[in-house]
Amino acid sequence: MAEFSLTLNDDQQQIQDWVHTFAAEVIRPAAHEWDEREEFPWPIVQEAAKIGLYGFEFMLNAIGDKSGLTLPVAIEELFWGDAGIGMAIMGSGLAAAGISGNGTPEQIMEWVPQCYGTADDVRLGAFCVSEPDAGSDVSSLRTRAVYDEANDEWVINGTKAWITNGGIANIHVVVAAVDPSLKGRGQASFVVPPGTKGLSMGQKYAKHGIKASHTSEVVLDDVRIPGRCLLGGKEKLDAKLARAKEAGHSGGKQPAMATFEATRPAVGAQAIGIARAAYEYSLEYAKERVAFGKPIIMNQSIAFKLANMITEIDASRLLIWRAAWLARNGGYKNGEGSMSKYKASEVAVWVTQEAIQILGGNGYTREYPVERWHRDAKIHTIFEGTSEIQQLVIARAISGLRIE
Ligand SMILES: Cc1cc2nc3c(=O)[nH]c(=O)nc-3n(C[C@H](O)[C@H](O)[C@H](O)COP(=O)(O)OP(=O)(O)OC[C@H]3O[C@@H](n4cnc5c(N)ncnc54)[C@H](O)[C@@H]3O)c2cc1C
């Protein structure tokens, strides 16, 4: 078990500085342009791949850190640069986490590198769970996977909604119902390899924020994949289904939920990256902007806003680091992963709103970045479990009751 420490070790500090430099020199200057263009920022992701920030090796190093802190530290800096571009760089990580969380070691080695490609040939991954009628309620997926025993193939049909990198990814990890009567316990995760017939992109969504990140529907029309693409393998799935049938709906974890639990501190780190950007910017602005003959920060109402902003950001980071450490060292007991994501995302929305207030009229225009940060922050209270769902997870964890 690693010691919990608030002092970053040399490696972590180096990674923090390295990501910060890339965020400051490459990402931040490009943020406005890609937000306006609302397109996937290929040149920036390629540059990130060239320096080794986007790629399998980087994720392997970050995940290899036993304290668990390297990943949230790196992500905070990345999203400090820009959340849309940050998401374009991190989006494949969710597919990689879906494979790592549910796959065999062989499957992990085969498919996770393909979610990233190489510096010269960048590839993407997408993790496809949500559906038009099943977002928070992931137990009600309608996408069906049926086993064709004669050909040892799975046949998948359904439509996935709001999928990051959906349709432009090379590897799609799809969660589907094998036995719908077992709800979440009857689901399994599948890898749909590059170029598989029947998988196509539906509508691309026009979004409120993180516009540089690509979000689309994914349509699965008689998608046939080899048996070996079932993550975890058939034997394990059959045993799980048998156990679930015996236990009713209460036994075992849903594959999608397991992935989301593991990634929650990372999502919290994204949110405080945005919040810190807005805090730093509005602090400098408040020192410069003069009204009634003095800098606006000389008014307690403005100075106290800034004091509260940094207090909330630091409190959120402590929750994130605790959760990231616990995830690697003993596990969550009271929904600490959810606490960290819930707190950080609500704080990011509030901090960025306060930043707009501090910038006044300028804050409301696209000439200044704070309105973009506010739009970007909002997604964090929605995806990977809404704030209400995080509260539900915490409430169930602390009570041991199945609160509805
Ligand atoms: C930009 C973006 C990127 C995304 N990327 C991905 C991705 O890569 N992969 C993927 O699978 N999904 C992705 N999603 C989907 C996202 O995870 C869902 O939108 C989210 O889980 C919420 O589901 P929903 O939209 O169906 O909302 P709903 O479930 O319909 O919820 C609507 C409201 O009701 C509340 N609510 C619902 N149930 C309860 C309850 N039991 N108790 C209290 N309140 C409740 C919710 O909190 C929310 O406020 C993405 C979404 C967006 C917008």
Ligand as a Chemical Component Dictionary entry (heavy atoms), coordinates in Angstrom:
data_LIG
# 
_chem_comp.id                   LIG 
_chem_comp.type                 NON-POLYMER 
_chem_comp.pdbx_formal_charge   0 
_chem_comp.three_letter_code    LIG 
# 
loop_
_chem_comp_atom.comp_id 
_chem_comp_atom.atom_id 
_chem_comp_atom.alt_atom_id 
_chem_comp_atom.type_symbol 
_chem_comp_atom.charge 
_chem_comp_atom.model_Cartn_x 
_chem_comp_atom.model_Cartn_y 
_chem_comp_atom.model_Cartn_z 
_chem_comp_atom.pdbx_ordinal 
LIG C1  C1  C 0 -20.866 15.812 -24.110 1  
LIG C2  C2  C 0 -21.298 14.467 -23.642 2  
LIG C3  C3  C 0 -20.419 13.399 -23.742 3  
LIG C4  C4  C 0 -20.830 12.118 -23.329 4  
LIG N1  N1  N 0 -19.988 11.054 -23.523 5  
LIG C5  C5  C 0 -20.456 9.799  -23.289 6  
LIG C6  C6  C 0 -19.668 8.661  -23.654 7  
LIG O1  O1  O 0 -18.550 8.784  -24.168 8  
LIG N2  N2  N 0 -20.192 7.430  -23.437 9  
LIG C7  C7  C 0 -21.424 7.247  -22.897 10 
LIG O2  O2  O 0 -21.836 6.102  -22.734 11 
LIG N3  N3  N 0 -22.197 8.302  -22.543 12 
LIG C8  C8  C 0 -21.750 9.576  -22.737 13 
LIG N4  N4  N 0 -22.528 10.657 -22.407 14 
LIG C9  C9  C 0 -23.864 10.438 -21.857 15 
LIG C10 C10 C 0 -23.971 10.848 -20.408 16 
LIG O3  O3  O 0 -23.264 9.966  -19.585 17 
LIG C11 C11 C 0 -25.481 10.925 -20.039 18 
LIG O4  O4  O 0 -26.003 12.050 -20.727 19 
LIG C12 C12 C 0 -25.691 11.051 -18.551 20 
LIG O5  O5  O 0 -25.377 9.845  -17.908 21 
LIG C13 C13 C 0 -27.126 11.436 -18.180 22 
LIG O6  O6  O 0 -28.042 10.607 -18.803 23 
LIG P1  P1  P 0 -29.329 11.256 -19.562 24 
LIG O7  O7  O 0 -28.768 12.293 -20.464 25 
LIG O8  O8  O 0 -30.123 10.170 -20.160 26 
LIG O9  O9  O 0 -30.123 11.981 -18.444 27 
LIG P2  P2  P 0 -31.337 11.363 -17.597 28 
LIG O10 O10 O 0 -30.937 10.062 -17.049 29 
LIG O11 O11 O 0 -32.564 11.423 -18.430 30 
LIG O12 O12 O 0 -31.438 12.402 -16.417 31 
LIG C14 C14 C 0 -32.140 13.643 -16.540 32 
LIG C15 C15 C 0 -32.179 14.289 -15.174 33 
LIG O13 O13 O 0 -32.881 13.429 -14.247 34 
LIG C16 C16 C 0 -32.044 13.133 -13.147 35 
LIG N5  N5  N 0 -32.278 11.762 -12.692 36 
LIG C17 C17 C 0 -32.371 10.630 -13.436 37 
LIG N6  N6  N 0 -32.560 9.561  -12.660 38 
LIG C18 C18 C 0 -32.568 10.001 -11.377 39 
LIG C19 C19 C 0 -32.717 9.385  -10.103 40 
LIG N7  N7  N 0 -32.863 8.059  -9.982  41 
LIG N8  N8  N 0 -32.672 10.155 -8.996  42 
LIG C20 C20 C 0 -32.504 11.492 -9.109  43 
LIG N9  N9  N 0 -32.372 12.145 -10.282 44 
LIG C21 C21 C 0 -32.397 11.407 -11.404 45 
LIG C22 C22 C 0 -30.626 13.310 -13.660 46 
LIG O14 O14 O 0 -29.715 13.549 -12.604 47 
LIG C23 C23 C 0 -30.784 14.502 -14.581 48 
LIG O15 O15 O 0 -30.758 15.696 -13.841 49 
LIG C24 C24 C 0 -22.123 11.937 -22.775 50 
LIG C25 C25 C 0 -22.981 13.035 -22.654 51 
LIG C26 C26 C 0 -22.605 14.275 -23.100 52 
LIG C27 C27 C 0 -23.587 15.407 -23.015 53 
# 
loop_
_chem_comp_bond.comp_id 
_chem_comp_bond.atom_id_1 
_chem_comp_bond.atom_id_2 
_chem_comp_bond.value_order 
_chem_comp_bond.pdbx_ordinal 
LIG C1  C2  SING 1  
LIG C2  C3  SING 2  
LIG C2  C26 DOUB 3  
LIG C3  C4  DOUB 4  
LIG C4  N1  SING 5  
LIG C4  C24 SING 6  
LIG N1  C5  DOUB 7  
LIG C5  C6  SING 8  
LIG C5  C8  SING 9  
LIG C6  O1  DOUB 10 
LIG C6  N2  SING 11 
LIG N2  C7  SING 12 
LIG C7  O2  DOUB 13 
LIG C7  N3  SING 14 
LIG N3  C8  DOUB 15 
LIG C8  N4  SING 16 
LIG N4  C9  SING 17 
LIG N4  C24 SING 18 
LIG C9  C10 SING 19 
LIG C10 O3  SING 20 
LIG C10 C11 SING 21 
LIG C11 O4  SING 22 
LIG C11 C12 SING 23 
LIG C12 O5  SING 24 
LIG C12 C13 SING 25 
LIG C13 O6  SING 26 
LIG O6  P1  SING 27 
LIG P1  O7  DOUB 28 
LIG P1  O8  SING 29 
LIG P1  O9  SING 30 
LIG O9  P2  SING 31 
LIG P2  O10 DOUB 32 
LIG P2  O11 SING 33 
LIG P2  O12 SING 34 
LIG O12 C14 SING 35 
LIG C14 C15 SING 36 
LIG C15 O13 SING 37 
LIG C15 C23 SING 38 
LIG O13 C16 SING 39 
LIG C16 N5  SING 40 
LIG C16 C22 SING 41 
LIG N5  C17 SING 42 
LIG N5  C21 SING 43 
LIG C17 N6  DOUB 44 
LIG N6  C18 SING 45 
LIG C18 C19 SING 46 
LIG C18 C21 DOUB 47 
LIG C19 N7  SING 48 
LIG C19 N8  DOUB 49 
LIG N8  C20 SING 50 
LIG C20 N9  DOUB 51 
LIG N9  C21 SING 52 
LIG C22 O14 SING 53 
LIG C22 C23 SING 54 
LIG C23 O15 SING 55 
LIG C24 C25 DOUB 56 
LIG C25 C26 SING 57 
LIG C26 C27 SING 58 
# 
